[in-house]
């Protein structure tokens, strides 16, 4: 799968055309999807569903954490990244000491 | 409330303030304006924003999806506010739309050609992407039409049996995030979904479940027909409405229903 067009010292018209084709044909291949876990439990949202993931270092420890928004009350659960591919059990994101809620979701 | 944008402003201690409505430069809540034409009424609900410097001017802009499956860009200003008049994204002089509804933008250089591309989830499920072919160094993206990046999972009709054990990938109403999750130098995709798990109530045999499901479905069809009968009196329709509500209450006697959503990780090979 072409990811980056290799820079070559000799780049005649043929090489440029090949590079253009490589970009046009860009396609990704993926491993089969896996459901993420937080602690020992599968990450899931409350009824009526609608999981919205975000991958960001929310606690400033240098590792990106998983945040998952949901329809119910517009709450967001944070799964701390423990490193080595592991996430901690989820905790509700807090705002000013209370569980954060985004009104009007969605 | 739907269609507004909320911000949880960060605090110096690393925490967050409570959600607050985001205003435009006119100090009014930012919202996609809609015309009188009813076809535009779904353009400003179920909005889903992502903040990115779309036009390479050094300010964060808001790229926004919506119920209709189109995309708008609110231009960011140096003071951290946004121009209240958004731009509708287009491809080949037509509004750029995903296949399905509920556009869910994520902006990143997906094909590593030096410019920003647009990826999206969809009510149909799966992941789509619109390639930016403006080229490196161009300030404003020029997008091709959306194409499938990850095909939608097998669709499940509402009311059909679905066991958690049977799941092999995301279902419908996908919401995405793109990053190098496993730090191998390749972009991966996180996909959230929404589904209804449906299994026989505890203690029911498979045969008992099927028998009750068939009977319930027949009752539902008859009741729906009565509710929509143009010759029915108001009293008859009201009675049918009550029977309809009662049917759904009794459904839990033989069905365990769990509306939920999961987060799936697609690692790029």
Interface residues (C-beta under 8 A of the other chain):
Chain A: X1 X3 X4 X5 X23 X26 X28 X29 X30 X31 X32 X33 X34 X35 X36 X42 X43 X44 X45 X46 X47 X48 X49 X50 X51 X52 X53 X54 X55 X59 X60 X64 X66 X68 X69 X70 X71 X74 X85 X93 X94 X95 X96 X98 X100 X101 X102 X103 X104 X106
Chain B: X1 X2 X3 X4 X6 X8 X14 X15 X16 X17 X18 X19 X46 X47 X48 X110 X111 X112 X113 X131 X149 X150 X167 X168 X169 X170 X173 X175 X176 X177 X179 X181 X182 X186 X187 X188 X189 X190 X191 X192 X193 X194 X195 X196 X258 X259 X260 X261 X262 X263 X264 X265 X266 X267 X268 X269
